[in-house]
Amino acid sequence: MTTHLALLRGINVSGHNMIKMDALKTTLEAIGFQNVQTYIQSGNVFVDTDEENSAKVGFQIKQEIFKVFGHEVPIVVIGKTDLENCLKNNTFLKEKEVDTKKLYVAFISMALRSDSINDLKISQFKPDEASIDESRIYIKYAVGAGKTRFDQKYIEKKLNVTATIRNWNTVTQLLKMYEERL
């Protein structure tokens, strides 16, 4: 049995793509996922399955959401190692007195090239900062996520990927939940 974490993008935001987490849990259990657990209303869903391929798991969840709720929802599926690497490889955590409320992680649907940071042209968003690590982009917003154009839509357009962003508190909580599942 493999545990996967599906990060759904764009649900329950400003009244759009509304999906109650208990309804999502019931829907995923009905198609065979086990030990389904959600975290907050923004679409973080743990599932256990015999399927090891995360892309197949994401596709299955995406199909079922469309079938049951009628929403086309991009999904990035990650594993525990992805979250552990967030803690280990986020260069912004090494800064003195870093404000973790300004730290975010964009989870990307595929591994990025090391030079993908150049494609993002992050310098035009100064004082916001970003760094890339495999299929994650670590972001440090100077003012806040709601006051920048360096967002998931921009990242997706520039890199031609699916992306979903989580704040640092959510990332650390999801890792804690992953560890509690074992």
C-alpha angles and dihedrals in degrees: 000000000000126000116220129184113215115201108201116203126218103004124137092007116141092337095306127127092003115199123166110224094226089054090048091050092051091047094052093045089052091060093050108271113139134210091017111188129174131201122207124330097281095085115269109152130177117202134177119214143152088241110100097185107095093198090057091048091051092048092050092050092046092051093049093048090053093046096048104029102022094233125131099218123180111223134195115195118204138176135227091265090061091058093044089052089053089062094042101043106034102116092195090068089065092064118101114257094357113184102232089195086074095050122099137168125217109207110209128207093233142021112279128220114251089243093054087099087072090056089057093059089211092175089078088064097053130179085037112086136200141181132188128230116175104293097354134081115202111211132194111191116204095209107008145297093265093057102054138078090214093095140129093280091054092047092049093049096047097044100030093232140117111257137178125186128216128184119242094254090056092047092053092044092051091052090050090051091049090053091049090055094062 
